[in-house]
Every structure is written in C-alpha cells, then in structure tokens.
C-alpha cells in the first residue's frame, strides 16, 4: 500500500535542496511502498506561497500522489496557489502529462478549484 509522509528533516536530500534559497521553508514528502521509499517531493511553503522544486517517483500514479499531497498540504496551510520551479525538462514533461502544468503556465492559480475538478478528490470531500 502506498503511503506518503512528511520528513522531519532534509537528511539525504542536501544535494537536491542546495540550490533552494529559502532554506528555512523547505519541506520534503516521501512515498513508501511496502516500507521502502519509492519517491519524494521537495517544496517550500511560506505563509502566502507554495513552490514545488523537485520530485522523483517510480511511476505516474506515485508522481500524481506526491504532487497532490504537496498541493493538499498547501491548502491546509491556507495557500491556494502553487508554482512549479522544476529544473528538469523530463520532470516537467511528467507534470504536463499529469495535467499539473502546461507549456505556457507553470502555476496552479487556484488549488481548491484544481483539486475540485478531479473526480476522486471531489469524492473525498
């Protein structure tokens, strides 16, 4: 069973968080399958701003779960938009395939609306 948990520190991810300027606001989620890490998401969350910087995953469903977890955490903190600042065209391609970004827009302006347009997310309300 897939589980996604917030890490309490950035140990093991220093090489991936080194370029992020807002060190005090870095958060990391990890996905687990059968007790083993099979993906992660790195983001910053300030009082008014959510930004996703990196992710890694074993398949599209895991990627979708990681990104949606980050978006949901933003909503819980009262943040309703997310910018994707991904430095990899391959990872951007995954985000486009999953419908999080497009060629012309790297931001979800209304997370609540975005999550509400997902049939599974609506059913969880």
Backbone as XML, in Angstrom:
<?xml version="1.0"?>
<chain id="A" units="angstrom">
  <residue number="1" name="UNK">
    <atom name="N" x="0.838" y="-1.176" z="0.000"/>
    <atom name="CA" x="0.000" y="0.000" z="0.000"/>
    <atom name="C" x="0.888" y="1.246" z="0.000"/>
  </residue>
  <residue number="2" name="UNK">
    <atom name="N" x="0.545" y="2.188" z="-0.857"/>
    <atom name="CA" x="1.301" y="3.437" z="-0.964"/>
    <atom name="C" x="0.961" y="4.362" z="0.197"/>
  </residue>
  <residue number="3" name="UNK">
    <atom name="N" x="1.995" y="4.905" z="0.813"/>
    <atom name="CA" x="1.840" y="5.891" z="1.872"/>
    <atom name="C" x="2.750" y="7.068" z="1.551"/>
  </residue>
  <residue number="4" name="UNK">
    <atom name="N" x="2.322" y="8.266" z="1.902"/>
    <atom name="CA" x="3.145" y="9.464" z="1.714"/>
    <atom name="C" x="3.242" y="10.181" z="3.043"/>
  </residue>
  <residue number="5" name="UNK">
    <atom name="N" x="4.493" y="10.424" z="3.489"/>
    <atom name="CA" x="4.743" y="11.034" z="4.792"/>
    <atom name="C" x="5.666" y="12.240" z="4.656"/>
  </residue>
  <residue number="6" name="UNK">
    <atom name="N" x="5.471" y="13.208" z="5.528"/>
    <atom name="CA" x="6.349" y="14.380" z="5.623"/>
    <atom name="C" x="7.611" y="13.967" z="6.372"/>
  </residue>
  <residue number="7" name="UNK">
    <atom name="N" x="8.771" y="14.302" z="5.816"/>
    <atom name="CA" x="10.035" y="14.093" z="6.536"/>
    <atom name="C" x="10.211" y="15.214" z="7.557"/>
  </residue>
  <residue number="8" name="UNK">
    <atom name="N" x="10.892" y="14.912" z="8.635"/>
    <atom name="CA" x="11.109" y="15.935" z="9.664"/>
    <atom name="C" x="12.400" y="16.710" z="9.445"/>
  </residue>
  <residue number="9" name="UNK">
    <atom name="N" x="13.218" y="16.280" z="8.495"/>
    <atom name="CA" x="14.460" y="16.987" z="8.179"/>
    <atom name="C" x="14.784" y="16.766" z="6.700"/>
  </residue>
  <residue number="10" name="UNK">
    <atom name="N" x="15.892" y="17.327" z="6.248"/>
    <atom name="CA" x="16.260" y="17.168" z="4.835"/>
    <atom name="C" x="17.455" y="16.235" z="4.658"/>
  </residue>
  <residue number="11" name="UNK">
    <atom name="N" x="17.757" y="15.437" z="5.669"/>
    <atom name="CA" x="18.881" y="14.497" z="5.597"/>
    <atom name="C" x="18.718" y="13.570" z="4.395"/>
  </residue>
  <residue number="12" name="UNK">
    <atom name="N" x="19.792" y="13.467" z="3.630"/>
    <atom name="CA" x="19.782" y="12.632" z="2.443"/>
    <atom name="C" x="19.376" y="13.372" z="1.179"/>
  </residue>
  <residue number="13" name="UNK">
    <atom name="N" x="18.923" y="14.597" z="1.321"/>
    <atom name="CA" x="18.465" y="15.379" z="0.174"/>
    <atom name="C" x="19.263" y="16.673" z="0.001"/>
  </residue>
  <residue number="14" name="UNK">
    <atom name="N" x="20.378" y="16.782" z="0.699"/>
    <atom name="CA" x="21.168" y="18.023" z="0.662"/>
    <atom name="C" x="21.581" y="18.403" z="-0.759"/>
  </residue>
  <residue number="15" name="UNK">
    <atom name="N" x="21.914" y="17.411" z="-1.594"/>
    <atom name="CA" x="22.316" y="17.717" z="-2.968"/>
    <atom name="C" x="21.151" y="18.261" z="-3.795"/>
  </residue>
  <residue number="16" name="UNK">
    <atom name="N" x="19.930" y="17.942" z="-3.405"/>
    <atom name="CA" x="18.751" y="18.392" z="-4.142"/>
    <atom name="C" x="18.182" y="19.701" z="-3.596"/>
  </residue>
  <residue number="17" name="UNK">
    <atom name="N" x="18.480" y="20.023" z="-2.359"/>
    <atom name="CA" x="17.953" y="21.252" z="-1.751"/>
    <atom name="C" x="18.971" y="22.388" z="-1.763"/>
  </residue>
  <residue number="18" name="UNK">
    <atom name="N" x="20.200" y="22.115" z="-2.167"/>
    <atom name="CA" x="21.270" y="23.105" z="-2.123"/>
    <atom name="C" x="21.004" y="24.385" z="-2.888"/>
  </residue>
  <residue number="19" name="UNK">
    <atom name="N" x="20.269" y="24.316" z="-3.996"/>
    <atom name="CA" x="20.016" y="25.493" z="-4.831"/>
    <atom name="C" x="18.794" y="26.297" z="-4.384"/>
  </residue>
  <residue number="20" name="UNK">
    <atom name="N" x="18.043" y="25.784" z="-3.422"/>
    <atom name="CA" x="16.842" y="26.473" z="-2.973"/>
    <atom name="C" x="17.229" y="27.572" z="-1.990"/>
  </residue>
  <residue number="21" name="UNK">
    <atom name="N" x="16.839" y="28.794" z="-2.301"/>
    <atom name="CA" x="17.246" y="29.947" z="-1.493"/>
    <atom name="C" x="16.564" y="29.981" z="-0.125"/>
  </residue>
  <residue number="22" name="UNK">
    <atom name="N" x="15.330" y="29.575" z="-0.063"/>
    <atom name="CA" x="14.546" y="29.688" z="1.174"/>
    <atom name="C" x="14.709" y="28.449" z="2.057"/>
  </residue>
  <residue number="23" name="UNK">
    <atom name="N" x="15.897" y="28.248" z="2.573"/>
    <atom name="CA" x="16.229" y="27.038" z="3.352"/>
    <atom name="C" x="15.298" y="26.813" z="4.544"/>
  </residue>
  <residue number="24" name="UNK">
    <atom name="N" x="14.857" y="27.882" z="5.177"/>
    <atom name="CA" x="14.014" y="27.749" z="6.370"/>
    <atom name="C" x="12.606" y="27.255" z="6.051"/>
  </residue>
  <residue number="25" name="UNK">
    <atom name="N" x="12.243" y="27.243" z="4.786"/>
    <atom name="CA" x="10.878" y="26.878" z="4.413"/>
    <atom name="C" x="10.800" y="25.566" z="3.637"/>
  </residue>
  <residue number="26" name="UNK">
    <atom name="N" x="11.920" y="24.829" z="3.537"/>
    <atom name="CA" x="11.958" y="23.584" z="2.771"/>
    <atom name="C" x="11.200" y="22.481" z="3.509"/>
  </residue>
  <residue number="27" name="UNK">
    <atom name="N" x="10.404" y="21.764" z="2.729"/>
    <atom name="CA" x="9.683" y="20.585" z="3.208"/>
    <atom name="C" x="9.924" y="19.451" z="2.223"/>
  </residue>
  <residue number="28" name="UNK">
    <atom name="N" x="9.885" y="18.236" z="2.733"/>
    <atom name="CA" x="10.064" y="17.058" z="1.887"/>
    <atom name="C" x="9.015" y="16.022" z="2.271"/>
  </residue>
  <residue number="29" name="UNK">
    <atom name="N" x="8.359" y="15.459" z="1.262"/>
    <atom name="CA" x="7.484" y="14.315" z="1.483"/>
    <atom name="C" x="8.119" y="13.117" z="0.786"/>
  </residue>
  <residue number="30" name="UNK">
    <atom name="N" x="7.934" y="11.963" z="1.386"/>
    <atom name="CA" x="8.424" y="10.722" z="0.785"/>
    <atom name="C" x="7.259" y="9.759" z="0.635"/>
  </residue>
  <residue number="31" name="UNK">
    <atom name="N" x="7.259" y="9.035" z="-0.472"/>
    <atom name="CA" x="6.261" y="7.988" z="-0.657"/>
    <atom name="C" x="6.907" y="6.649" z="-0.329"/>
  </residue>
  <residue number="32" name="UNK">
    <atom name="N" x="6.109" y="5.792" z="0.262"/>
    <atom name="CA" x="6.571" y="4.470" z="0.677"/>
    <atom name="C" x="5.647" y="3.413" z="0.080"/>
  </residue>
  <residue number="33" name="UNK">
    <atom name="N" x="6.260" y="2.327" z="-0.350"/>
    <atom name="CA" x="5.506" y="1.165" z="-0.774"/>
    <atom name="C" x="6.151" y="-0.040" z="-0.108"/>
  </residue>
  <residue number="34" name="UNK">
    <atom name="N" x="5.387" y="-0.759" z="0.656"/>
    <atom name="CA" x="5.885" y="-1.912" z="1.414"/>
    <atom name="C" x="7.062" y="-1.524" z="2.309"/>
  </residue>
  <residue number="35" name="UNK">
    <atom name="N" x="6.992" y="-0.339" z="2.902"/>
    <atom name="CA" x="8.012" y="0.117" z="3.837"/>
    <atom name="C" x="9.269" y="0.699" z="3.208"/>
  </residue>
  <residue number="36" name="UNK">
    <atom name="N" x="9.340" y="0.764" z="1.883"/>
    <atom name="CA" x="10.528" y="1.298" z="1.209"/>
    <atom name="C" x="10.179" y="2.589" z="0.479"/>
  </residue>
  <residue number="37" name="UNK">
    <atom name="N" x="11.096" y="3.561" z="0.555"/>
    <atom name="CA" x="10.893" y="4.832" z="-0.139"/>
    <atom name="C" x="10.939" y="4.583" z="-1.646"/>
  </residue>
  <residue number="38" name="UNK">
    <atom name="N" x="9.893" y="5.038" z="-2.347"/>
    <atom name="CA" x="9.882" y="4.903" z="-3.805"/>
    <atom name="C" x="9.617" y="6.235" z="-4.506"/>
  </residue>
  <residue number="39" name="UNK">
    <atom name="N" x="9.717" y="7.323" z="-3.749"/>
    <atom name="CA" x="9.558" y="8.632" z="-4.357"/>
    <atom name="C" x="9.630" y="9.740" z="-3.327"/>
  </residue>
  <residue number="40" name="UNK">
    <atom name="N" x="9.796" y="10.968" z="-3.813"/>
    <atom name="CA" x="9.847" y="12.131" z="-2.919"/>
    <atom name="C" x="9.362" y="13.368" z="-3.653"/>
  </residue>
  <residue number="41" name="UNK">
    <atom name="N" x="9.046" y="14.378" z="-2.882"/>
    <atom name="CA" x="8.716" y="15.692" z="-3.409"/>
    <atom name="C" x="9.353" y="16.744" z="-2.517"/>
  </residue>
  <residue number="42" name="UNK">
    <atom name="N" x="9.991" y="17.729" z="-3.117"/>
    <atom name="CA" x="10.647" y="18.801" z="-2.371"/>
    <atom name="C" x="9.941" y="20.109" z="-2.710"/>
  </residue>
  <residue number="43" name="UNK">
    <atom name="N" x="9.555" y="20.834" z="-1.670"/>
    <atom name="CA" x="8.820" y="22.079" z="-1.872"/>
    <atom name="C" x="9.116" y="23.051" z="-0.743"/>
  </residue>
  <residue number="44" name="UNK">
    <atom name="N" x="8.778" y="24.310" z="-0.981"/>
    <atom name="CA" x="8.840" y="25.311" z="0.081"/>
    <atom name="C" x="7.424" y="25.803" z="0.331"/>
  </residue>
  <residue number="45" name="UNK">
    <atom name="N" x="7.180" y="26.101" z="1.602"/>
    <atom name="CA" x="5.879" y="26.639" z="1.974"/>
    <atom name="C" x="6.108" y="27.809" z="2.916"/>
  </residue>
  <residue number="46" name="UNK">
    <atom name="N" x="5.837" y="28.998" z="2.385"/>
    <atom name="CA" x="5.867" y="30.222" z="3.179"/>
    <atom name="C" x="4.425" y="30.577" z="3.505"/>
  </residue>
  <residue number="47" name="UNK">
    <atom name="N" x="4.204" y="31.571" z="4.353"/>
    <atom name="CA" x="2.826" y="31.907" z="4.715"/>
    <atom name="C" x="1.882" y="32.142" z="3.534"/>
  </residue>
  <residue number="48" name="UNK">
    <atom name="N" x="2.371" y="32.696" z="2.446"/>
    <atom name="CA" x="1.496" y="33.006" z="1.306"/>
    <atom name="C" x="1.940" y="32.341" z="0.004"/>
  </residue>
  <residue number="49" name="UNK">
    <atom name="N" x="2.901" y="31.411" z="0.072"/>
    <atom name="CA" x="3.482" y="30.911" z="-1.168"/>
    <atom name="C" x="3.880" y="29.450" z="-1.059"/>
  </residue>
  <residue number="50" name="UNK">
    <atom name="N" x="3.446" y="28.659" z="-2.045"/>
    <atom name="CA" x="3.813" y="27.250" z="-2.162"/>
    <atom name="C" x="4.561" y="27.081" z="-3.470"/>
  </residue>
  <residue number="51" name="UNK">
    <atom name="N" x="5.730" y="26.441" z="-3.418"/>
    <atom name="CA" x="6.529" y="26.241" z="-4.624"/>
    <atom name="C" x="7.128" y="24.837" z="-4.596"/>
  </residue>
  <residue number="52" name="UNK">
    <atom name="N" x="6.910" y="24.075" z="-5.651"/>
    <atom name="CA" x="7.482" y="22.735" z="-5.762"/>
    <atom name="C" x="8.740" y="22.803" z="-6.613"/>
  </residue>
  <residue number="53" name="UNK">
    <atom name="N" x="9.842" y="22.218" z="-6.095"/>
    <atom name="CA" x="11.144" y="22.308" z="-6.752"/>
    <atom name="C" x="11.610" y="21.017" z="-7.394"/>
  </residue>
  <residue number="54" name="UNK">
    <atom name="N" x="11.231" y="19.889" z="-6.821"/>
    <atom name="CA" x="11.761" y="18.632" z="-7.345"/>
    <atom name="C" x="10.867" y="17.486" z="-6.895"/>
  </residue>
  <residue number="55" name="UNK">
    <atom name="N" x="10.931" y="16.414" z="-7.630"/>
    <atom name="CA" x="10.255" y="15.179" z="-7.258"/>
    <atom name="C" x="10.939" y="14.032" z="-7.977"/>
  </residue>
  <residue number="56" name="UNK">
    <atom name="N" x="10.726" y="12.874" z="-7.477"/>
    <atom name="CA" x="11.212" y="11.644" z="-8.109"/>
    <atom name="C" x="10.203" y="10.573" z="-7.760"/>
  </residue>
  <residue number="57" name="UNK">
    <atom name="N" x="9.913" y="9.698" z="-8.706"/>
    <atom name="CA" x="8.914" y="8.682" z="-8.425"/>
    <atom name="C" x="9.109" y="7.463" z="-9.312"/>
  </residue>
  <residue number="58" name="UNK">
    <atom name="N" x="8.474" y="6.390" z="-8.894"/>
    <atom name="CA" x="8.617" y="5.131" z="-9.603"/>
    <atom name="C" x="7.631" y="4.990" z="-10.766"/>
  </residue>
  <residue number="59" name="UNK">
    <atom name="N" x="6.499" y="5.655" z="-10.694"/>
    <atom name="CA" x="5.534" y="5.618" z="-11.802"/>
    <atom name="C" x="4.612" y="6.834" z="-11.735"/>
  </residue>
  <residue number="60" name="UNK">
    <atom name="N" x="3.765" y="6.982" z="-12.742"/>
    <atom name="CA" x="2.909" y="8.164" z="-12.830"/>
    <atom name="C" x="1.926" y="8.270" z="-11.672"/>
  </residue>
  <residue number="61" name="UNK">
    <atom name="N" x="1.389" y="7.161" z="-11.206"/>
    <atom name="CA" x="0.448" y="7.214" z="-10.086"/>
    <atom name="C" x="1.118" y="7.718" z="-8.819"/>
  </residue>
  <residue number="62" name="UNK">
    <atom name="N" x="2.355" y="7.303" z="-8.591"/>
    <atom name="CA" x="3.099" y="7.774" z="-7.419"/>
    <atom name="C" x="3.385" y="9.264" z="-7.568"/>
  </residue>
  <residue number="63" name="UNK">
    <atom name="N" x="3.796" y="9.691" z="-8.758"/>
    <atom name="CA" x="4.049" y="11.126" z="-9.004"/>
    <atom name="C" x="2.795" y="11.943" z="-8.742"/>
  </residue>
  <residue number="64" name="UNK">
    <atom name="N" x="1.674" y="11.478" z="-9.249"/>
    <atom name="CA" x="0.415" y="12.170" z="-9.043"/>
    <atom name="C" x="0.114" y="12.284" z="-7.549"/>
  </residue>
  <residue number="65" name="UNK">
    <atom name="N" x="0.318" y="11.209" z="-6.820"/>
    <atom name="CA" x="0.067" y="11.219" z="-5.376"/>
    <atom name="C" x="0.977" y="12.175" z="-4.629"/>
  </residue>
  <residue number="66" name="UNK">
    <atom name="N" x="2.237" y="12.218" z="-5.004"/>
    <atom name="CA" x="3.199" y="13.117" z="-4.349"/>
    <atom name="C" x="2.809" y="14.573" z="-4.589"/>
  </residue>
  <residue number="67" name="UNK">
    <atom name="N" x="2.536" y="14.929" z="-5.837"/>
    <atom name="CA" x="2.197" y="16.323" z="-6.152"/>
    <atom name="C" x="0.879" y="16.714" z="-5.483"/>
  </residue>
  <residue number="68" name="UNK">
    <atom name="N" x="-0.113" y="15.857" z="-5.536"/>
    <atom name="CA" x="-1.393" y="16.168" z="-4.897"/>
    <atom name="C" x="-1.251" y="16.287" z="-3.378"/>
  </residue>
  <residue number="69" name="UNK">
    <atom name="N" x="-0.360" y="15.514" z="-2.789"/>
    <atom name="CA" x="-0.102" y="15.643" z="-1.351"/>
    <atom name="C" x="0.456" y="17.017" z="-1.037"/>
  </residue>
  <residue number="70" name="UNK">
    <atom name="N" x="1.414" y="17.464" z="-1.837"/>
    <atom name="CA" x="2.000" y="18.799" z="-1.637"/>
    <atom name="C" x="0.921" y="19.871" z="-1.800"/>
  </residue>
  <residue number="71" name="UNK">
    <atom name="N" x="0.094" y="19.758" z="-2.830"/>
    <atom name="CA" x="-0.977" y="20.732" z="-3.045"/>
    <atom name="C" x="-1.948" y="20.740" z="-1.862"/>
  </residue>
  <residue number="72" name="UNK">
    <atom name="N" x="-2.310" y="19.570" z="-1.379"/>
    <atom name="CA" x="-3.233" y="19.477" z="-0.252"/>
    <atom name="C" x="-2.627" y="20.089" z="1.006"/>
  </residue>
  <residue number="73" name="UNK">
    <atom name="N" x="-1.324" y="19.871" z="1.226"/>
    <atom name="CA" x="-0.654" y="20.478" z="2.381"/>
    <atom name="C" x="-0.704" y="21.998" z="2.276"/>
  </residue>
  <residue number="74" name="UNK">
    <atom name="N" x="-0.551" y="22.525" z="1.064"/>
    <atom name="CA" x="-0.684" y="23.963" z="0.863"/>
    <atom name="C" x="-2.072" y="24.445" z="1.227"/>
  </residue>
  <residue number="75" name="UNK">
    <atom name="N" x="-3.093" y="23.739" z="0.754"/>
    <atom name="CA" x="-4.471" y="24.111" z="1.085"/>
    <atom name="C" x="-4.709" y="24.105" z="2.582"/>
  </residue>
  <residue number="76" name="UNK">
    <atom name="N" x="-4.201" y="23.085" z="3.269"/>
    <atom name="CA" x="-4.362" y="23.004" z="4.723"/>
    <atom name="C" x="-3.713" y="24.186" z="5.436"/>
  </residue>
  <residue number="77" name="UNK">
    <atom name="N" x="-2.656" y="24.738" z="4.818"/>
    <atom name="CA" x="-1.964" y="25.891" z="5.400"/>
    <atom name="C" x="-2.568" y="27.219" z="4.940"/>
  </residue>
  <residue number="78" name="UNK">
    <atom name="N" x="-3.657" y="27.153" z="4.167"/>
    <atom name="CA" x="-4.319" y="28.374" z="3.710"/>
    <atom name="C" x="-3.721" y="28.972" z="2.453"/>
  </residue>
  <residue number="79" name="UNK">
    <atom name="N" x="-2.928" y="28.199" z="1.729"/>
    <atom name="CA" x="-2.299" y="28.662" z="0.490"/>
    <atom name="C" x="-3.058" y="28.050" z="-0.681"/>
  </residue>
  <residue number="80" name="UNK">
    <atom name="N" x="-3.505" y="28.877" z="-1.619"/>
    <atom name="CA" x="-4.353" y="28.374" z="-2.688"/>
    <atom name="C" x="-3.722" y="28.452" z="-4.074"/>
  </residue>
  <residue number="81" name="UNK">
    <atom name="N" x="-2.404" y="28.641" z="-4.146"/>
    <atom name="CA" x="-1.732" y="28.600" z="-5.447"/>
    <atom name="C" x="-0.376" y="27.921" z="-5.280"/>
  </residue>
  <residue number="82" name="UNK">
    <atom name="N" x="0.111" y="27.361" z="-6.380"/>
    <atom name="CA" x="1.408" y="26.668" z="-6.343"/>
    <atom name="C" x="2.166" y="26.953" z="-7.632"/>
  </residue>
  <residue number="83" name="UNK">
    <atom name="N" x="3.426" y="27.299" z="-7.480"/>
    <atom name="CA" x="4.322" y="27.483" z="-8.614"/>
    <atom name="C" x="5.242" y="26.276" z="-8.689"/>
  </residue>
  <residue number="84" name="UNK">
    <atom name="N" x="5.471" y="25.787" z="-9.900"/>
    <atom name="CA" x="6.386" y="24.671" z="-10.114"/>
    <atom name="C" x="7.686" y="25.221" z="-10.678"/>
  </residue>
  <residue number="85" name="UNK">
    <atom name="N" x="8.762" y="25.073" z="-9.919"/>
    <atom name="CA" x="10.079" y="25.562" z="-10.323"/>
    <atom name="C" x="10.996" y="24.360" z="-10.512"/>
  </residue>
  <residue number="86" name="UNK">
    <atom name="N" x="10.688" y="23.561" z="-11.514"/>
    <atom name="CA" x="11.379" y="22.301" z="-11.777"/>
    <atom name="C" x="12.489" y="22.552" z="-12.796"/>
  </residue>
  <residue number="87" name="UNK">
    <atom name="N" x="13.703" y="22.088" z="-12.486"/>
    <atom name="CA" x="14.859" y="22.315" z="-13.366"/>
    <atom name="C" x="15.118" y="21.183" z="-14.350"/>
  </residue>
  <residue number="88" name="UNK">
    <atom name="N" x="14.143" y="20.363" z="-14.620"/>
    <atom name="CA" x="14.327" y="19.215" z="-15.494"/>
    <atom name="C" x="13.204" y="19.172" z="-16.517"/>
  </residue>
  <residue number="89" name="UNK">
    <atom name="N" x="13.574" y="19.189" z="-17.800"/>
    <atom name="CA" x="12.544" y="19.124" z="-18.845"/>
    <atom name="C" x="11.839" y="17.773" z="-18.811"/>
  </residue>
  <residue number="90" name="UNK">
    <atom name="N" x="12.537" y="16.724" z="-18.416"/>
    <atom name="CA" x="11.923" y="15.392" z="-18.299"/>
    <atom name="C" x="10.848" y="15.389" z="-17.204"/>
  </residue>
  <residue number="91" name="UNK">
    <atom name="N" x="11.148" y="16.005" z="-16.073"/>
    <atom name="CA" x="10.178" y="16.067" z="-14.979"/>
    <atom name="C" x="9.032" y="17.019" z="-15.318"/>
  </residue>
  <residue number="92" name="UNK">
    <atom name="N" x="9.329" y="18.103" z="-16.033"/>
    <atom name="CA" x="8.266" y="18.996" z="-16.488"/>
    <atom name="C" x="7.316" y="18.247" z="-17.418"/>
  </residue>
  <residue number="93" name="UNK">
    <atom name="N" x="7.871" y="17.377" z="-18.238"/>
    <atom name="CA" x="7.063" y="16.576" z="-19.150"/>
    <atom name="C" x="6.101" y="15.671" z="-18.370"/>
  </residue>
  <residue number="94" name="UNK">
    <atom name="N" x="6.568" y="15.102" z="-17.268"/>
    <atom name="CA" x="5.714" y="14.271" z="-16.419"/>
    <atom name="C" x="4.581" y="15.117" z="-15.842"/>
  </residue>
  <residue number="95" name="UNK">
    <atom name="N" x="4.911" y="16.322" z="-15.348"/>
    <atom name="CA" x="3.890" y="17.212" z="-14.786"/>
    <atom name="C" x="2.865" y="17.618" z="-15.842"/>
  </residue>
  <residue number="96" name="UNK">
    <atom name="N" x="3.311" y="17.831" z="-17.077"/>
    <atom name="CA" x="2.391" y="18.165" z="-18.173"/>
    <atom name="C" x="1.479" y="16.981" z="-18.465"/>
  </residue>
  <residue number="97" name="UNK">
    <atom name="N" x="2.063" y="15.802" z="-18.517"/>
    <atom name="CA" x="1.280" y="14.583" z="-18.778"/>
    <atom name="C" x="0.196" y="14.372" z="-17.736"/>
  </residue>
  <residue number="98" name="UNK">
    <atom name="N" x="0.506" y="14.723" z="-16.497"/>
    <atom name="CA" x="-0.446" y="14.554" z="-15.402"/>
    <atom name="C" x="-1.418" y="15.728" z="-15.276"/>
  </residue>
  <residue number="99" name="UNK">
    <atom name="N" x="-1.193" y="16.800" z="-16.062"/>
    <atom name="CA" x="-2.117" y="17.923" z="-16.085"/>
    <atom name="C" x="-1.874" y="18.997" z="-15.037"/>
  </residue>
  <residue number="100" name="UNK">
    <atom name="N" x="-0.697" y="18.985" z="-14.386"/>
    <atom name="CA" x="-0.407" y="19.997" z="-13.368"/>
    <atom name="C" x="0.078" y="21.310" z="-13.974"/>
  </residue>
  <residue number="101" name="UNK">
    <atom name="N" x="0.820" y="21.233" z="-15.084"/>
    <atom name="CA" x="1.336" y="22.429" z="-15.753"/>
    <atom name="C" x="1.103" y="22.295" z="-17.254"/>
  </residue>
  <residue number="102" name="UNK">
    <atom name="N" x="1.378" y="23.378" z="-17.971"/>
    <atom name="CA" x="1.331" y="23.357" z="-19.435"/>
    <atom name="C" x="2.574" y="24.087" z="-19.945"/>
  </residue>
  <residue number="103" name="UNK">
    <atom name="N" x="2.714" y="24.125" z="-21.252"/>
    <atom name="CA" x="3.853" y="24.849" z="-21.828"/>
    <atom name="C" x="3.827" y="26.323" z="-21.456"/>
  </residue>
  <residue number="104" name="UNK">
    <atom name="N" x="2.632" y="26.880" z="-21.354"/>
    <atom name="CA" x="2.502" y="28.316" z="-21.113"/>
    <atom name="C" x="2.297" y="28.683" z="-19.648"/>
  </residue>
  <residue number="105" name="UNK">
    <atom name="N" x="2.066" y="27.710" z="-18.781"/>
    <atom name="CA" x="1.770" y="28.043" z="-17.390"/>
    <atom name="C" x="2.387" y="27.023" z="-16.432"/>
  </residue>
  <residue number="106" name="UNK">
    <atom name="N" x="3.202" y="27.507" z="-15.521"/>
    <atom name="CA" x="3.864" y="26.651" z="-14.529"/>
    <atom name="C" x="3.284" y="26.870" z="-13.135"/>
  </residue>
  <residue number="107" name="UNK">
    <atom name="N" x="2.057" y="27.413" z="-13.086"/>
    <atom name="CA" x="1.421" y="27.733" z="-11.813"/>
    <atom name="C" x="-0.012" y="27.219" z="-11.793"/>
  </residue>
  <residue number="108" name="UNK">
    <atom name="N" x="-0.410" y="26.696" z="-10.648"/>
    <atom name="CA" x="-1.823" y="26.414" z="-10.412"/>
    <atom name="C" x="-2.322" y="27.596" z="-9.594"/>
  </residue>
  <residue number="109" name="UNK">
    <atom name="N" x="-3.181" y="28.398" z="-10.185"/>
    <atom name="CA" x="-3.654" y="29.628" z="-9.547"/>
    <atom name="C" x="-4.675" y="29.371" z="-8.439"/>
  </residue>
  <residue number="110" name="UNK">
    <atom name="N" x="-5.459" y="28.300" z="-8.567"/>
    <atom name="CA" x="-6.496" y="28.001" z="-7.592"/>
    <atom name="C" x="-6.466" y="26.502" z="-7.294"/>
  </residue>
  <residue number="111" name="UNK">
    <atom name="N" x="-5.720" y="26.133" z="-6.264"/>
    <atom name="CA" x="-5.558" y="24.717" z="-5.916"/>
    <atom name="C" x="-6.912" y="24.097" z="-5.579"/>
  </residue>
  <residue number="112" name="UNK">
    <atom name="N" x="-7.739" y="24.820" z="-4.841"/>
    <atom name="CA" x="-9.050" y="24.293" z="-4.471"/>
    <atom name="C" x="-9.870" y="23.924" z="-5.688"/>
  </residue>
  <residue number="113" name="UNK">
    <atom name="N" x="-9.892" y="24.800" z="-6.672"/>
    <atom name="CA" x="-10.625" y="24.540" z="-7.912"/>
    <atom name="C" x="-9.990" y="23.379" z="-8.669"/>
  </residue>
  <residue number="114" name="UNK">
    <atom name="N" x="-8.663" y="23.375" z="-8.735"/>
    <atom name="CA" x="-7.942" y="22.304" z="-9.429"/>
    <atom name="C" x="-8.265" y="20.949" z="-8.806"/>
  </residue>
  <residue number="115" name="UNK">
    <atom name="N" x="-8.205" y="20.862" z="-7.479"/>
    <atom name="CA" x="-8.486" y="19.602" z="-6.793"/>
    <atom name="C" x="-9.976" y="19.256" z="-6.926"/>
  </residue>
  <residue number="116" name="UNK">
    <atom name="N" x="-10.825" y="20.267" z="-6.956"/>
    <atom name="CA" x="-12.258" y="20.036" z="-7.092"/>
    <atom name="C" x="-12.651" y="19.506" z="-8.465"/>
  </residue>
  <residue number="117" name="UNK">
    <atom name="N" x="-11.799" y="19.736" z="-9.460"/>
    <atom name="CA" x="-12.106" y="19.253" z="-10.816"/>
    <atom name="C" x="-11.719" y="17.786" z="-10.978"/>
  </residue>
  <residue number="118" name="UNK">
    <atom name="N" x="-11.056" y="17.228" z="-9.991"/>
    <atom name="CA" x="-10.657" y="15.814" z="-10.017"/>
    <atom name="C" x="-11.783" y="14.983" z="-9.391"/>
  </residue>
  <residue number="119" name="UNK">
    <atom name="N" x="-12.306" y="14.033" z="-10.140"/>
    <atom name="CA" x="-13.433" y="13.220" z="-9.652"/>
    <atom name="C" x="-13.113" y="12.554" z="-8.320"/>
  </residue>
  <residue number="120" name="UNK">
    <atom name="N" x="-11.935" y="11.948" z="-8.195"/>
    <atom name="CA" x="-11.568" y="11.259" z="-6.944"/>
    <atom name="C" x="-11.442" y="12.237" z="-5.780"/>
  </residue>
  <residue number="121" name="UNK">
    <atom name="N" x="-10.897" y="13.437" z="-6.045"/>
    <atom name="CA" x="-10.758" y="14.430" z="-4.981"/>
    <atom name="C" x="-12.126" y="14.914" z="-4.521"/>
  </residue>
  <residue number="122" name="UNK">
    <atom name="N" x="-13.059" y="15.099" z="-5.456"/>
    <atom name="CA" x="-14.411" y="15.527" z="-5.108"/>
    <atom name="C" x="-15.077" y="14.505" z="-4.189"/>
  </residue>
  <residue number="123" name="UNK">
    <atom name="N" x="-14.868" y="13.227" z="-4.484"/>
    <atom name="CA" x="-15.500" y="12.168" z="-3.701"/>
    <atom name="C" x="-14.971" y="12.129" z="-2.278"/>
  </residue>
  <residue number="124" name="UNK">
    <atom name="N" x="-13.771" y="12.633" z="-2.048"/>
    <atom name="CA" x="-13.174" y="12.595" z="-0.715"/>
    <atom name="C" x="-13.703" y="13.719" z="0.162"/>
  </residue>
  <residue number="125" name="UNK">
    <atom name="N" x="-14.356" y="14.734" z="-0.412"/>
    <atom name="CA" x="-14.856" y="15.870" z="0.360"/>
    <atom name="C" x="-16.001" y="15.474" z="1.250"/>
  </residue>
</chain>
